[in-house]
């Protein structure tokens, strides 16, 4: 790329002396980044997430990664060489330029020569770090209205974020720390930070005084065995932290339930493999009799076997349970509710069995799909799946992978491309290529266009794939429909009153 001025490669800029660098204009970092720095390896998932969350296209995401890699190395150099005049460094809003705080003109000239943008400030990084350390030493005097503090080089200050900056307790905390010298800036913070915990299949949880195992993460919580606890039972996690409340439970007859968790817990598409890692959950395609299957539980860990029979009726002391699947993978008490996987496909949750993991035994699990469909839940998965029409076998597709907001979705021959790989997120959105399936203008009317739009949390972007195969927007309580019964590739999608018709039936694969 020709920017109309001479640039050095990043390697030259990092190791040449100040004299060799004195001619480089301010914008040279951006140029040398693009021309001489290889874009760091980034998975499609990383690039897709950057597009989704930062509002970038694919090329912008790759350029930003390259610019950031160069900036990290450049920051290290100026930090080491400037010493006490260094006052922190940060990227500008679009990530293209490294800005470096300095406390004198000589340092500013040096930074400018390197191709970064100098910013003359009052306090050095060392001075700000000293103030922050004073707050750290006084942390036990910070009440819950004070949410945290950090050095902010962009404002050349130490920021304290608090629920109400006007409270006397905030000023007292700062003064008692010896930091009331004008270097501290108090910023309002509307929400108290809290620890976040992962929901992981196979981990223990405690409904009341009992112990069971998590099945699979779903939107808003997790599924498990119904016999673990009745509706309204409060649960805690394996770490003893309050977790959630049982919102659905059926036993006997069926053996399934789901727990709605509080905001401290995040749904993850993983199952504990009890070997120091996790098994990913990629979907929920049902495996046939004879297929290998593995289960995870908090008592006996990770155990495998084969599927021996389906639609088994088991006569427990509490009554018969219907529609279970039988396996020779063993289990013991406390494993109830835990995850069953065939490959990366969720199969169900542990119900019960006979025998043990010393002498062997028979185990029964409740298949996953009846649980999801009964409670209108969506499984949290690692990767997208095609959403296929049961009527014509074609896939919901983003035309030409065009991620421009407002692109109408269409039907197309299934090809496995990213434009047809949809992920059902725990917040109820359905995403592909970093953007969300959306009902145009938030309409609830018949005929509203189904399109692709940047994710924004609007109710127009919430969809549930029911056990009956209806892809429903709960806000409108209407279904995604193939317009005009058009069976050809290129047919558009619309919102329409659910009628149970074939052009409204979908499945994932």
C-alpha positions as CSV (number, residue, x, y, z in Angstrom):
1,X,0.0,0.0,0.0
2,X,1.5,3.4,-1.0
3,X,0.8,6.1,1.6
4,X,3.0,8.6,-0.2
5,X,5.8,8.7,2.3
6,X,8.7,6.5,3.3
7,X,8.2,3.9,6.1
8,X,10.3,1.5,7.9
9,X,9.4,-2.1,8.5
10,X,8.4,-2.9,12.1
11,X,11.6,-4.8,12.7
12,X,13.6,-1.7,11.7
13,X,11.5,0.6,13.8
14,X,11.9,-1.6,16.8
15,X,15.7,-1.9,16.7
16,X,17.0,1.2,14.9
17,X,18.3,4.1,17.1
18,X,16.5,7.5,17.5
19,X,18.5,9.1,14.6
20,X,17.4,6.5,12.1
21,X,13.8,7.0,13.2
22,X,13.6,10.7,13.3
23,X,12.1,11.2,9.9
24,X,9.1,8.8,10.3
25,X,5.8,10.7,10.3
26,X,3.2,10.1,12.9
27,X,1.1,7.8,10.8
28,X,3.9,5.4,10.0
29,X,2.8,2.9,12.6
30,X,-0.4,2.2,10.6
31,X,1.5,1.9,7.4
32,X,4.3,-0.3,8.7
33,X,1.7,-2.4,10.5
34,X,-0.3,-3.1,7.3
35,X,2.8,-3.7,5.1
36,X,5.4,-5.4,7.2
37,X,3.5,-7.2,10.0
38,X,1.8,-10.5,9.3
39,X,-1.7,-10.7,10.6
40,X,-1.7,-13.0,13.7
41,X,-3.3,-16.3,13.3
42,X,-7.0,-15.9,14.1
43,X,-9.6,-18.6,14.0
44,X,-12.9,-18.0,12.1
45,X,-14.6,-17.9,15.5
46,X,-12.4,-15.0,16.7
47,X,-12.9,-13.0,13.5
48,X,-16.6,-13.7,13.6
49,X,-16.8,-12.5,17.2
50,X,-14.9,-9.3,16.4
51,X,-17.3,-8.6,13.5
52,X,-20.3,-9.2,15.8
53,X,-19.1,-7.3,18.8
54,X,-16.9,-4.5,17.4
55,X,-19.0,-3.8,14.3
56,X,-16.2,-4.7,11.9
57,X,-16.1,-6.5,8.6
58,X,-13.6,-9.4,8.0
59,X,-10.9,-7.2,6.5
60,X,-11.2,-4.6,9.2
61,X,-10.9,-7.3,11.9
62,X,-7.7,-8.7,10.3
63,X,-6.2,-5.2,9.9
64,X,-7.0,-4.4,13.5
65,X,-5.3,-7.6,14.8
66,X,-2.2,-6.7,12.8
67,X,-2.2,-3.1,14.1
68,X,-2.6,-4.3,17.7
69,X,0.2,-6.8,17.3
70,X,2.6,-4.1,16.1
71,X,1.4,-1.6,18.8
72,X,2.1,-4.2,21.6
73,X,5.7,-4.5,20.5
74,X,6.1,-0.7,20.1
75,X,4.6,0.0,23.5
76,X,7.2,-2.4,25.1
77,X,10.0,-0.5,23.4
78,X,8.9,3.0,24.5
79,X,8.2,1.8,28.0
80,X,11.7,0.4,28.3
81,X,13.5,3.4,26.7
82,X,11.6,6.3,28.2
83,X,11.8,5.2,31.8
84,X,10.5,7.8,34.2
85,X,9.0,10.0,31.5
86,X,6.7,7.3,30.2
87,X,3.1,7.9,31.1
88,X,1.3,5.0,29.6
89,X,0.1,4.0,26.1
90,X,-3.2,3.3,24.5
91,X,-4.7,2.8,21.1
92,X,-7.0,5.3,19.5
93,X,-10.7,4.3,19.0
94,X,-10.3,2.4,15.7
95,X,-7.1,0.7,16.9
96,X,-4.9,2.2,14.1
97,X,-2.6,4.5,16.1
98,X,-0.7,4.0,19.3
99,X,-0.8,7.1,21.6
100,X,2.0,7.4,24.2
101,X,1.8,9.7,27.2
102,X,5.1,11.5,28.0
103,X,6.1,14.2,30.5
104,X,8.6,16.2,28.4
105,X,9.2,17.4,24.9
106,X,12.3,15.4,24.3
107,X,10.3,12.2,24.9
108,X,7.6,13.4,22.7
109,X,10.0,13.9,19.8
110,X,11.3,10.4,20.3
111,X,7.8,8.9,20.3
112,X,6.9,10.8,17.2
113,X,10.0,9.5,15.5
114,X,8.9,6.0,16.2
115,X,5.6,6.6,14.4
116,X,3.4,6.8,17.4
117,X,1.4,9.8,18.6
118,X,2.8,11.5,21.7
119,X,0.6,13.1,24.3
120,X,2.2,15.6,26.9
121,X,0.8,14.9,30.3
122,X,1.5,15.9,33.9
123,X,2.0,12.6,35.7
124,X,4.2,9.7,34.8
125,X,3.1,6.0,34.8
126,X,5.3,5.5,37.9
127,X,3.5,8.3,39.7
128,X,0.0,7.0,38.8
129,X,1.0,3.4,39.8
130,X,2.1,4.7,43.2
131,X,-1.4,6.3,43.7
132,X,-3.1,3.1,42.7
133,X,-0.9,1.1,45.1
134,X,-2.0,3.3,47.9
135,X,-5.6,2.6,47.1
136,X,-4.8,-1.1,47.0
137,X,-3.3,-1.0,50.5
138,X,-6.4,0.6,51.8
139,X,-8.8,-1.8,49.9
140,X,-10.4,-3.2,53.1
141,X,-11.8,0.3,53.9
142,X,-13.7,0.4,50.6
143,X,-17.3,-0.4,51.2
144,X,-19.6,-2.0,48.6
145,X,-20.5,1.3,47.0
146,X,-16.9,1.5,45.7
147,X,-16.7,-0.9,42.8
148,X,-13.0,-0.7,41.8
149,X,-10.1,1.5,40.7
150,X,-7.4,1.5,37.9
151,X,-4.8,3.7,36.2
152,X,-6.3,5.4,33.1
153,X,-3.4,6.7,31.0
154,X,-5.8,8.3,28.5
155,X,-6.9,10.8,31.2
156,X,-3.6,10.7,33.1
157,X,-5.5,9.8,36.3
158,X,-6.4,7.0,38.6
159,X,-10.1,6.2,38.2
160,X,-12.3,5.1,41.1
161,X,-15.7,3.8,40.0
162,X,-18.4,4.0,42.6
163,X,-22.1,3.7,42.9
164,X,-22.5,7.4,43.9
165,X,-19.4,9.6,43.6
166,X,-21.0,12.2,45.9
167,X,-21.0,9.8,48.9
168,X,-18.7,10.9,51.7
169,X,-17.4,7.3,52.1
170,X,-15.9,7.6,48.6
171,X,-14.0,10.8,49.4
172,X,-12.9,9.3,52.8
173,X,-11.6,6.2,51.1
174,X,-9.5,8.3,48.8
175,X,-8.3,10.7,51.5
176,X,-7.4,7.9,53.9
177,X,-5.3,6.3,51.2
178,X,-3.2,9.4,50.9
179,X,-4.3,9.8,47.3
180,X,-6.2,13.1,47.5
181,X,-3.8,15.0,45.3
182,X,-5.9,15.6,42.3
183,X,-4.7,12.5,40.5
184,X,-7.9,10.5,41.3
185,X,-11.1,10.8,39.2
186,X,-14.3,9.3,40.5
187,X,-16.7,7.9,37.9
188,X,-20.3,6.7,38.5
189,X,-20.8,2.9,38.2
190,X,-24.4,1.7,37.9
191,X,-23.9,-1.9,38.7
192,X,-21.9,-3.7,41.4
193,X,-19.4,-6.2,39.9
194,X,-19.8,-9.8,40.8
195,X,-18.0,-13.1,40.2
196,X,-19.0,-15.0,37.1
197,X,-19.2,-18.8,37.2
198,X,-19.4,-21.2,34.3
199,X,-22.2,-23.7,34.0
200,X,-20.6,-27.0,32.8
201,X,-22.3,-30.3,32.2
202,X,-21.3,-33.0,34.7
203,X,-20.4,-30.7,37.5
204,X,-22.1,-31.1,40.8
205,X,-24.9,-28.8,42.0
206,X,-27.0,-28.9,45.1
207,X,-30.8,-28.7,45.1
208,X,-31.5,-28.2,48.8
209,X,-29.5,-30.8,50.8
210,X,-29.1,-33.3,47.9
211,X,-26.4,-33.5,45.3
212,X,-27.0,-34.0,41.6
213,X,-25.1,-33.2,38.3
214,X,-25.7,-30.6,35.7
215,X,-26.9,-31.9,32.4
216,X,-26.5,-29.3,29.6
217,X,-26.4,-25.5,29.5
218,X,-29.4,-23.9,27.9
219,X,-30.6,-20.3,27.5
220,X,-30.9,-19.0,31.1
221,X,-29.8,-22.1,32.9
222,X,-29.4,-25.8,32.6
223,X,-31.4,-29.0,32.2
224,X,-31.1,-32.0,34.6
225,X,-33.2,-34.8,36.0
226,X,-36.6,-34.0,37.4
227,X,-36.2,-36.2,40.4
228,X,-33.4,-34.0,41.7
229,X,-35.7,-31.3,42.9
230,X,-39.3,-30.0,42.6
231,X,-40.3,-26.6,41.2
232,X,-39.2,-23.8,43.5
233,X,-36.2,-25.6,44.9
234,X,-33.2,-23.3,45.3
235,X,-29.9,-24.6,44.1
236,X,-26.2,-23.8,44.7
237,X,-23.2,-24.7,42.6
238,X,-20.3,-27.1,43.3
239,X,-18.5,-24.1,44.8
240,X,-21.3,-23.5,47.3
241,X,-22.4,-20.2,45.6
242,X,-26.1,-19.5,45.2
243,X,-27.0,-20.6,41.7
244,X,-30.7,-20.6,40.8
245,X,-34.1,-22.1,41.1
246,X,-35.8,-25.1,39.7
247,X,-38.4,-23.8,37.2
248,X,-39.6,-27.1,35.7
249,X,-39.7,-30.6,37.1
250,X,-41.5,-33.8,36.1
251,X,-41.1,-37.2,37.8
252,X,-42.3,-39.9,37.5
253,X,-43.8,-40.3,34.1
254,X,-40.9,-38.4,32.7
255,X,-37.6,-37.5,34.4
256,X,-36.7,-34.0,33.4
257,X,-36.3,-30.6,34.8
258,X,-34.6,-27.3,34.3
259,X,-32.9,-24.8,36.6
260,X,-33.0,-21.0,35.9
261,X,-29.7,-19.5,37.1
262,X,-29.0,-16.1,38.5
263,X,-26.8,-13.5,36.7
264,X,-23.6,-14.8,38.3
265,X,-23.7,-17.9,36.2
266,X,-22.9,-18.1,32.5
267,X,-24.1,-20.9,30.2
268,X,-21.2,-22.7,28.4
269,X,-21.2,-25.3,25.7
270,X,-19.1,-27.7,27.6
271,X,-19.2,-30.9,29.6
272,X,-16.6,-31.8,32.3
273,X,-14.5,-34.8,31.0
274,X,-12.9,-35.3,34.4
275,X,-9.5,-35.5,32.8
276,X,-8.7,-31.8,33.3
277,X,-10.6,-30.6,30.3
278,X,-14.0,-30.4,28.7
279,X,-15.9,-32.0,25.9
280,X,-17.6,-29.6,23.6
281,X,-21.3,-29.7,22.9
282,X,-21.9,-29.1,19.2
283,X,-25.5,-30.0,18.8
284,X,-28.2,-32.6,19.7
285,X,-28.5,-35.0,16.8
286,X,-29.9,-38.3,18.2
287,X,-27.5,-41.2,18.0
288,X,-28.8,-44.7,16.9
289,X,-28.9,-47.9,18.9
290,X,-25.4,-49.4,19.0
291,X,-23.7,-46.0,18.9
292,X,-21.0,-45.2,21.5
293,X,-22.0,-42.8,24.2
294,X,-20.3,-41.2,27.2
295,X,-21.6,-39.6,30.3
296,X,-20.3,-37.1,32.9
297,X,-21.3,-37.1,36.5
298,X,-20.1,-35.6,39.8
299,X,-19.7,-39.0,41.5
300,X,-18.0,-41.3,39.0
301,X,-16.8,-38.8,36.4
302,X,-16.5,-39.7,32.7
303,X,-17.8,-43.1,31.8
304,X,-18.6,-44.6,28.3
305,X,-20.6,-47.4,26.8
306,X,-23.0,-48.0,24.0
307,X,-26.7,-47.3,23.4
308,X,-28.6,-50.6,24.0
309,X,-32.2,-49.7,23.6
310,X,-34.6,-46.7,23.2
311,X,-38.1,-45.9,24.4
312,X,-37.5,-48.0,27.5
313,X,-40.1,-47.9,30.3
314,X,-38.5,-48.1,33.8
315,X,-40.5,-49.0,36.8
316,X,-38.9,-47.0,39.6
317,X,-40.2,-47.3,43.2
318,X,-41.8,-43.9,42.8
319,X,-43.6,-45.0,39.6
320,X,-43.0,-45.7,35.9
321,X,-40.9,-43.4,33.7
322,X,-41.4,-43.7,29.9
323,X,-39.3,-43.0,26.9
324,X,-35.8,-43.5,28.4
325,X,-32.7,-44.7,26.6
326,X,-30.7,-47.6,28.0
327,X,-26.8,-47.9,28.1
328,X,-24.2,-50.1,29.7
329,X,-22.2,-47.0,30.8
330,X,-22.2,-47.2,34.6
331,X,-23.3,-44.6,37.1
332,X,-23.8,-44.1,40.8
333,X,-25.7,-41.9,43.2
334,X,-25.0,-38.2,42.6
335,X,-24.5,-38.7,38.9
336,X,-28.3,-38.1,38.4
337,X,-29.0,-35.3,35.9
338,X,-25.5,-35.5,34.3
339,X,-24.7,-35.2,30.6
340,X,-24.7,-37.9,27.9
341,X,-22.8,-37.2,24.7
342,X,-22.3,-39.2,21.5
343,X,-19.3,-37.5,19.9
344,X,-20.1,-33.8,20.5
345,X,-23.9,-34.3,20.2
346,X,-26.0,-34.0,23.4
347,X,-28.1,-37.1,24.0
348,X,-29.8,-36.7,27.4
349,X,-29.4,-36.5,31.2
350,X,-28.9,-39.4,33.6
351,X,-32.1,-40.7,35.2
352,X,-31.1,-43.9,37.1
353,X,-29.9,-47.4,36.8
354,X,-28.7,-50.5,38.5
355,X,-25.3,-51.8,39.5
356,X,-22.3,-49.5,40.0
357,X,-18.9,-48.6,38.4
358,X,-17.0,-51.3,40.2
359,X,-18.9,-54.4,39.0
360,X,-20.7,-52.7,36.1
361,X,-24.4,-52.0,35.5
362,X,-27.1,-50.6,33.4
363,X,-28.0,-46.9,33.2
364,X,-31.0,-45.0,31.8
365,X,-31.0,-41.5,30.5
366,X,-33.8,-39.1,29.6
367,X,-33.4,-37.9,26.0
368,X,-32.6,-34.2,25.6
369,X,-35.2,-33.2,23.0
370,X,-38.4,-33.7,25.1
371,X,-36.8,-31.5,27.8
372,X,-36.0,-28.7,25.4
373,X,-39.3,-28.8,23.7
374,X,-41.4,-29.0,26.9
375,X,-39.8,-25.9,28.4
376,X,-39.0,-24.0,25.2
377,X,-35.3,-24.1,25.8
378,X,-32.4,-23.8,23.5
379,X,-29.2,-25.9,23.9
380,X,-26.0,-23.9,24.3
381,X,-23.6,-25.2,21.6
382,X,-20.0,-24.5,20.5
383,X,-20.6,-24.0,16.8
384,X,-23.3,-23.2,14.3
385,X,-25.6,-25.7,12.7
386,X,-27.6,-25.5,9.6
387,X,-31.3,-24.7,10.0
388,X,-33.0,-26.9,7.5
389,X,-36.5,-26.8,6.1
390,X,-38.3,-30.1,6.8
391,X,-40.4,-29.3,3.7
392,X,-37.7,-28.9,0.9
393,X,-34.4,-29.8,2.6
394,X,-32.9,-26.4,1.9
395,X,-31.0,-24.2,4.4
396,X,-31.6,-20.8,5.8
397,X,-28.8,-18.7,4.1
398,X,-27.3,-15.3,4.2
399,X,-27.2,-14.2,0.5
400,X,-23.6,-14.1,-0.8
401,X,-22.4,-14.0,2.9
402,X,-23.4,-10.3,2.8
403,X,-23.4,-9.1,6.5
404,X,-24.8,-5.6,5.7
405,X,-27.6,-4.7,8.2
406,X,-31.0,-5.4,6.6
407,X,-29.9,-8.2,4.3
408,X,-33.0,-10.4,3.8
409,X,-32.4,-14.1,4.6
410,X,-33.2,-16.7,2.0
411,X,-33.4,-20.4,1.3
412,X,-30.6,-22.1,-0.5
413,X,-29.1,-25.5,-1.2
414,X,-27.3,-26.6,1.9
415,X,-23.5,-26.2,1.4
416,X,-22.0,-26.1,4.9
417,X,-20.7,-22.5,4.5
418,X,-20.6,-20.0,7.4
419,X,-23.5,-18.2,5.8
420,X,-25.6,-21.2,6.8
421,X,-24.1,-22.0,10.2
422,X,-26.4,-20.7,12.9
423,X,-25.7,-20.7,16.6
424,X,-28.5,-20.5,19.2
425,X,-27.1,-18.3,21.9
426,X,-28.1,-18.4,25.6
427,X,-29.6,-14.9,25.3
428,X,-32.2,-16.2,22.8
429,X,-30.6,-14.8,19.7
430,X,-29.7,-16.9,16.6
431,X,-26.4,-15.8,15.0
432,X,-24.3,-16.4,11.9
433,X,-21.3,-14.5,10.6
434,X,-21.3,-12.4,13.7
435,X,-24.8,-11.0,13.3
436,X,-28.4,-11.8,14.4
437,X,-31.5,-13.1,12.7
438,X,-34.0,-10.3,13.1
439,X,-37.6,-9.4,12.3
440,X,-37.5,-6.2,10.3
441,X,-38.4,-3.1,12.3
442,X,-39.5,-5.2,15.2
443,X,-42.8,-5.9,13.5
444,X,-45.3,-8.4,14.8
445,X,-47.3,-8.3,11.6
446,X,-47.7,-11.2,9.1
447,X,-45.3,-10.8,6.2
448,X,-42.6,-9.0,8.2
449,X,-39.2,-9.7,6.6
450,X,-36.7,-12.0,8.3
451,X,-33.3,-10.3,7.9
452,X,-29.7,-10.1,9.3
453,X,-28.9,-7.2,11.6
454,X,-26.2,-6.4,14.1
455,X,-27.1,-7.9,17.5
456,X,-28.7,-5.4,19.8
457,X,-30.6,-7.4,22.4
458,X,-34.0,-6.4,20.9
459,X,-36.9,-8.8,21.3
460,X,-37.1,-8.8,17.5
461,X,-33.9,-10.9,17.6
462,X,-35.2,-13.7,19.9
463,X,-36.1,-17.0,18.4
464,X,-37.0,-20.4,19.8
465,X,-36.9,-23.7,17.8
466,X,-39.6,-25.7,19.4
467,X,-39.8,-29.5,19.7
468,X,-42.6,-29.4,17.0
469,X,-40.1,-27.8,14.6
470,X,-41.5,-24.2,14.7
471,X,-39.0,-21.4,14.6
472,X,-40.9,-18.9,16.8
473,X,-40.3,-15.2,17.5
474,X,-41.8,-15.0,21.1
475,X,-42.4,-11.2,20.9
476,X,-44.9,-11.8,18.0
477,X,-45.7,-15.4,18.9
478,X,-45.4,-16.1,15.2
479,X,-43.3,-18.4,13.0
480,X,-40.5,-18.1,10.5
481,X,-42.2,-19.0,7.2
482,X,-41.0,-19.6,3.6
483,X,-42.8,-16.9,1.7
484,X,-45.4,-18.0,-0.9
485,X,-44.5,-21.7,-0.6
486,X,-41.5,-21.0,-2.9
487,X,-39.4,-24.2,-3.0
488,X,-36.6,-22.6,-5.2
489,X,-33.3,-21.4,-3.9
490,X,-33.5,-17.7,-3.3
491,X,-37.0,-17.9,-1.6
492,X,-37.4,-15.3,1.0
493,X,-38.4,-15.7,4.7
494,X,-41.1,-13.9,6.5
495,X,-42.9,-13.8,9.9
496,X,-46.3,-15.4,9.8
497,X,-49.0,-16.7,12.1
498,X,-48.0,-20.3,13.1
499,X,-50.2,-22.7,11.3
500,X,-48.3,-26.0,11.6
501,X,-47.7,-26.0,7.8
502,X,-44.8,-27.7,6.2
503,X,-43.2,-24.4,5.1
504,X,-42.9,-23.5,8.7
505,X,-41.1,-26.6,9.9
506,X,-37.4,-26.7,10.7
507,X,-34.7,-28.8,12.2
508,X,-31.0,-28.4,12.9
509,X,-28.1,-30.5,11.7
